Each structure stands twice: as C-alpha cells, then as structure tokens.
Amino acid sequence: MVELFSTIIAVGILLLGAFTLLALVLLLLKHPLISRISAYSNTLLRIVFVGAALGSMTYELAVGYTPCLLCWYQRMAIFPIAILLFTADIRTSLLLRKQVLILGVLGLIVALVHNYIDMVPNGLDICGAGPSCLLRYVNVFGFVTIPFMSAIVLISGIVFAVISKRYPHPSRI
C-alpha cells in the first residue's frame, strides 16, 4: 500500500515538475499563455503546498517514516508557505510573494544539499543524532526520493511566485 501511495505521489511530482518547466519556458519566451497560467497560480500553489504538507505528515504519522534534520528544515519552508498562501492572493500581494520567494529559496538550498547527500555516495551524514540523511524511505523510478519531491515543490513555488509577479492579477495592475 505504501508503494502505491509513493508511486502516485511520485507521478504527481513528475507532472508538477514538467508543468513548472513548461511554465518557466513560457515565461522566458514571454508567451501569451503565461498570463493564463498566472491567473491560476494562487490556486495551483495552494494545492501543491497543502498537498506537500499533507504528504509529509502522511509519511511521518501514517507510515512511520521519521524525518531527518534536513527534512525538518525543508518542512520549515513548506509548511509556512502552505499556511501563508491562504492569507492573500499571491498575484496581488507583494508581501506574500516575498515570503514565498524567501522561504522557497531557503528551503530549496536545504533540499539541494539533501539531494546531493542522497545522490552522491560519499557517506556524508550531517543529520547528527537523529535519523540518518542517508536513509531512503522512498525511491520510485530510481530517482524520485523525498528530498527530490521537496525540491520540485519548492522550485514550483519559486517559479509561480515569479510568474505572478511578472503577470499580476489584471484588477491590480
């Protein structure tokens, strides 16, 4: 059952990554379709970050996976973003965009370090006395791990915050 849950989550993360990459390319090309994507950026980010928080809590509380120190740091970026996205519309709130960008970048830095530790077999385990950073609870398709999922979620937050800045809500221009 856990494998099925992990596979569904992994497919969702890969689709999110592909959509985020497409949105980034459209943003760089200044394609007219990007304004349509921007119109739904707030809803998309709410779904992504609440889903990430719920998925993280499911892995911990229902499945029994204990998060390592780096996972906790990534959660310290994802959980507040999930809550903050319900305080305003990212397309109209400069403060919310700044908060998402700052938390997203800080969380992404930790996620990239965690992915490096996970992918490069050098035995580096900086998590200390808690669960090891080297322990892979999830490994779907040979590369989708929990740190990978976290990085994709945080990258999507950064990309869609930038899109919402470049293409704000028409009533607030």
N, C-alpha and C positions, 0 to 999 in steps of 0.2 A: 504494500500500500504506500509506503514511504517512497519507493522508487517511482511509482506512478505520479505521486504528488511532485516529486523533484523533476520528473520529466516534463510535466505540464508547466511548471514554473520556468524551467529552462527554455522551453519553446517560447513562452511568453517573453522572456528576457531577450531571446534572439530576435523576435519580431520587434520588440521595443528598440533594440539596437539598430536594426535595419531601418525602422521608421525614423529614428533620430538621425541616422546618417543621411537618409534621403532629405530630411528637413534641413540639415546643415548644408547639403549641396544646393538645395533650392535657395537657401538664404544667401550663400556665396554668389550664386548666379543671379540673384535678385529676381527670381521667377515670380510671376503674379500669384501663383498658387500658394506662396508662403503666407500671404495675408489671410487666406482661408484657414491655413493651419494655425496661424496665430489666434484666430477667433476662438479656437477650441483649446488653446494651450493651458488655460487655467483648469479646465475640466480634466484634460489629459494628465496634468501634473498631480492633481488631487488623486486620481485613480492610481497612478504609478506609485506615489509615495505612501498612500494609505495601504496599497497592496504590498509594498515592500515592508512596511512596519508589521502588517498582519502576518506576512510570510515569515518574517524573522521571529515573531512571537510564536508562531505555529511550530517552527523548527525547535525552538527552545522549550516551550511548555508542553506541546502535544507529543513531539517526537523524542525529546530529551537531549537534544544537541546543546551542549554548554558552549556559549560563545567565548572566544579567546579575547584578550585585551584589545587587539586591533579591531575585532568585530564590534566591541563595545564602543570604540572611538567612532567607527563608521555609523553605528546606531545613533550616536550623539549628534550626528549631522542629519540623518534621515528622519528620525522621529520628530524633532522640532519643525522641520520643513513640512512634514505631513500635517502638523497642527497649524502652523502659520498659514498654509495655503487656504485654510477655511476662515481666516480673519479678513481677507480682502481679495480683490481680483488682481492677479499678477500683471494683467495688461493695463491696469490703471494706477497701481500703487508702486511708486518709486521705492518706498521703504521695503515693501515685500520683495521686490526684485533684488534689492541689495542684500537682504537677508538670505534669500535663496542662493544667490551667487556666492556670498561669503561662506555659508555653511556647505554649499555644494563643492566649492573648491577645496576647502579644508578636508572635508570627508573624502574627496577624490584623491587627495595626496596620500592619505592613510590607506585608501583602497589600492592605490598603485603600489605602495610599499608592500602591502599584504599580498597582492598578486605576484610581485617579484619574489617574495619569500616562498610563495606557493609553487611557482613555476620553475625557479632556479634551484636545483638540488644541491645547495651548499651547506645545509644543516643549520642555517641561521634561524634561531628561535628567540625572538625578542620579547615574547609574551611573559616571561618570568615564571612565577609560581602557579599560575592558573592553567587552564587548558592550553595545550600547545598550538601555536600558529601553524604548525606543520601538519596538523590533523585534518584530513579531508573527509568531512561528513558527506559532502555531495560532490559527485564527479560525473556529470551527464555529458554524453558525446565526447568524452575525453578531455574537455576543456572548460565546461561550464561548472564553476565551483561557486561557493558562497561569496568569496571576495570578488569574483568576476561579476556576479549578479549585482553586488553592491556598486561596483564601478560603473556598470551600464546605467543603473538607476540614477546615480549622481551625475553622470555625463548628460543624461536626458534632462535633468533638472537645470543644469547649466545652459545647455543648448536652447531649451524652450524659454528660459528666462531672458536670454539674449534675443531670441526671436520676438518675444513680447515687448522688449524694449524698442527694437527696430520697427515693429509693426504694432503700435499700441491700439487699444480699442478706439474705433472711429469717433465715439462721442467725447473722448478726452483729448483729441489731437489739438 
